[in-house]
Amino acid sequence: MTKTIAILAVPGVQLLDVSGPLDVFAEANRQAGKACYRLLVVGTQRGPVQSSSGVRLMPDLIAGDNSSEKIHTLLVAGAPHAPQLQLDAQLRHWLREAAPAARRLGSVCSGAFLLAQAGLLDGRRVTTHWACAEALAGAYPAVKVQADAIHVRDGRVRTAAGVTAGLDLALALVEEDLGRDIAMKVAAQLVMFFKRPGGQMQFSRAGDAAPAGRSALQEVQRWVAAHPALDHSVTALAARAGLSARHFARLFRQEVGVTPAAWVEGARVASARKLLESGAAAPKQVAAQCGFADANTLRRSFYRLLGVTPAAYRKSFLA
């Protein structure tokens, strides 16, 4: 039976959030040799939908119009402004009507904000782009956000991380529907990973964020980032800030949001990433330059925070 895949595209939509998954489903049709999927773009108003890149999409359906189209999978594409976008009453009503009727419901990137705003993600495990995961969790506390996941399945809900992760999600749906063999052929044809290694935090630049807290704490953070190989025990950092170790640890946790040890580990991993990206140093050398006891300690921290080994990360940046 042909499954109808509908992707909602709001004005200013990220083009790849729409075109990426559609290309995966279209390739699945070619590999299967039959029309397994019927693909539709849903707009919010009549006329073309202008994407964030300026390219226009002509929708097949308009949300809110009376339609007998039975949607099997409804996906909501993201947009750069999606976290700030307020759904109008008509679109919110359409999502709440269309979602229960669909067999599967999901989002790509920041499209999760629109589903959450419509109350469709409460109690669900979901993911979104790493840069706005914290904002999603803060705005919708009933939603269980998994910031590192590439894509998440929770019952009938499927959500994907930023932009290209929409392809990963679509491929997972193809495997679910048509089996591993067809999905692997699609991945090969589109020159993409069948299962992408690691999580999305390997792409995050959160470790490069501006120092937080009062000026004394910010100075300590800048010192750690500039000299990751030095002794950065709580005692050493507290002395640099002119505070007792106990007071420093409590103040740091209160104002920065993590323990000093966790922040130092993150800063060292961020420094290691930069060295690995240049390709000039091997993991053993990187460990020494970034304050890790040895390459195994670097590997454990790197994998815990980013979901990928230093060697694999370095390899992805080599020509």
N, C-alpha and C positions, 0 to 999 in steps of 0.2 A: 504494500500500500504506500502511495506517495505521501510523504510527510511535508506539510507546509511550514517553512521556517520564515518567521516574520521578524524583522529588525526595526525597532523604533528609532528614528533619526530626528532629533530635535534640531532647530536652527543652531548653527555653529558646531554641529557634530564633528567629532574627529573622524576623518574620512576612512582611515584604516580600520577603525572599530566596526565599520559597516562592510567595507569591501574585503577585508581580510577573511572574516568568517564566511562570507558569501563565496569567495573563491575556493575555500576548502570544500564547502558543500557542492559547488559546481563540479569540482574535480572528482568528488566521490561519485557523482552521476556518471561522469565519463569512465571512471575505472570500473564501475558496476555494469556499465553498458545499458543503463536504463534510467528513467527519471525517478530516482529514489526520493528526491527533494524538489519541492516547488518553492522558489525563493521570492520573497516580497520585501520591499522597503515600505515602512509605514511613516508617513509624515504627520505633522501636527496641524497643517493648514494647506490649502490648495496652492499649487504652484511648486516650483523647484525648491529644494532644501539646500541652502548654501552652507557648505562645510567650513570648518575653521581655516582650511587652506584656500578657500575661495571657490573650489570646485563645486558645482551644483549637481544634486541628485534629484531625479524625478520620481517621487513616491508612487507606489502602486495602489496604496490605500491611504485614507486619511483617518486618523484616530477619531472616533466619535461618529463616523458615518455608519449608517445601517449597512451591514454587510453579512452575507451568509458564509463568508470564508471561515472555515474551521482551521484554527491555528494549532498546530501540534507543538511547536516550540516558539516561544516569544522571548526575544532578547532585546535588551535596551542598550543602545550604544552610548558611549560616554562623550563628553565635550569638555574643553578646557574650563568652561564656566559652570559645569554641572553642579559642583558643590554649593554654588550661590544661587542656582536657578530655582525659582519658585514655580511649581506646577500650577497651571490654572485649573479651575474646577472641572472643566470638560476633560482635560487630559488625565487628571487624577481619577475621575469617574471611569474613564475608558480603561485605564490600567487595572482598576479594581474589578471591572467587569470582565475584561479579556483574560487576566491572569488566571482566575480559577477555572476558566474554560479550557485553557491550554494544558497539554500533558506535561510540558516542561516550561520553566520560567527562569530567566537569567539576565545577566548583564555583562558588559565588557567595560573594563576600566572604571571611570567615574560614573557610568550608568547606574551603578549600585546606589548612588545618592537618590536617583529618581524613584527607584523601587522602594528604597527605605522611606522616602517621603510619602509614598502612597501606602505605607504600613505593610508592605508585602515581604519584608525581610525580618520582622520581629521574631526572635527566638532562633534564627537561622545562623549557621556558620557561613561566613562569606569572605571574599577578598575583594580588594580594589587596588588601584595604583599605590605603590609604597608611599608616594609623596602626600597622599590625602587619606591614608588609612587611619591615622590618628584623628583626623577631623571627622571621619565617618563614625568612628567609635564614640567620639565625644558628643556628636550631634544626635546619635541614635543609640543610646545605651542598651536598648533591648536587642541590638544586633551584635553578634559575636564575630568580630573582625579578626581574620588571620592574615596579618600584614605580610608574611613572607611567602605565602602560597602563590603559585602560578595560576592555578584555578582550583576551585573548591566545589565539591558535590555534597549537597545536604538535602536528601529526599528528592523532591522534584525541582529544587532550586539549584542552578549552576551559575557560578560567578567567576570571572577572570580578572587577572591583574591588568597592568597597563598595556594598552595598545596591541602590540604583537602577541600578547598572551591570548587575545581573542582567537588567533589561529590555533593555539594549543587547545583551547576550550572546544572549538569547532571540531578539531581532529578527535578529541576524546568523545564527542557526541557521535561522530561517524563510527568510531570503534564500537560504541555502545549499540548503535543501530545496525551496522552492516558487518561488524566483525573486525578482528585484528588484521586479517590479510588485506582487506580493502583499505583500511586506515593506513597501513604501512606503505601501500602503493601510492596513496595520496601524499604522504609525507615525502616519499622519494621523488615524486614528480614535482612537488613544490619546493624541494631542497630545504626541508625543515626537519628539526629533531622530531622523532616519533615520541620520545619522552625527554623533555628538556632537562639537562642536569642542574641540580641545585634549585634554590628558590629565587624570588625576585629581589631579595635584599642584596644580591651580588651586583645589582644595577643601581642600588640606592647610593645617594651621596649624603645621607643623613649624618655620617661621621664628619662631614665638612661644615656642619652647621656652626653658626656664630656662638661664641662662648655665652654661657648663661649665668645668672645670679649676680651678686654684688661685685664691685670692681676687684676686690681681693681674690675672689674665686675665679673671675674671668682671667686675671693675670696668671693664675696657676694653670688654668686650662690652656692658655696660649703657650706657656712654658713647656707643658707636657707635649703639645702638638709639635713644637719646634725642636724638642730634644727627647724623642721617644725612648732612646736607649739608656737614659739615666735612671737612677733610683727614684721611683715614684711611689714609694710606700706612703701610707697615710701619715706616718711620722715625718717623712721628708717633705711632703706637700704641706702639712700643717705648719712646719717650721718656716717654709717659704711664705706662707700667708700670715705668719705672726700669730698663730692661734694654737691652743692646745690640741692634741690629736683627737680627743673625744669631741670637743666643740667643733672642730673643723669637719669631722665625719658627719656629725648631726646636721650642721649648717649646709654642707654640700648636698646631702641627700634631700634636705628640705627645699633648697633653692634650685638645684640642677635637675632633681628628679630621679637620680640614680646614685649608687654608692661611688665613692672615689675609685675603688678598684674596678668596677664595671666601666666607668668612664675612661680610665687609663687603658683598659683592654681594648675598648672600642677605638680609642685614638691610635693605639699601636697597630691595630688591624687596618685602620684607614691609611696610616703611613705605609704599611706593607703593601697595600693595594697599589699605591702610586708607584712604588718601586717595581712591583710585578708587572704593572701595565707598561712600563718602559722597556721591559724585557732585558735589562742590562744586568740583573742580578738573579742568581738562583735562589730558591727558597731558603737554603742554609745561610747564605749571605744576608738575605732579607731579615731573617730571624735575629741575627746578631745586630744589625743596624737599627732594628725597631724595638729592642728591649726584651725579646723573648729568650728564654733560657736555651732553647735549641729549636731545630726545625720541627720536631714533633709537637712541642708546645705551641708553636706558630700554627701548625696544621690543625690542632684541636680547637684553638680559639677561632681561627679563620672559618673552619667548617661549622662551628656552633653558631657564629654570627651571620655567615653568608650562605651556608648550605652547599659549599663547593670547596674543594681542596685548593691550596695555593698553586700547586703545579697545574691543575686544570684551569684555574683562573688565568695564570700567566700564559698558558698555551692559547687561550682565546684572543690574546692581543698580539701574538706573533704573526708576522706576515707569512 
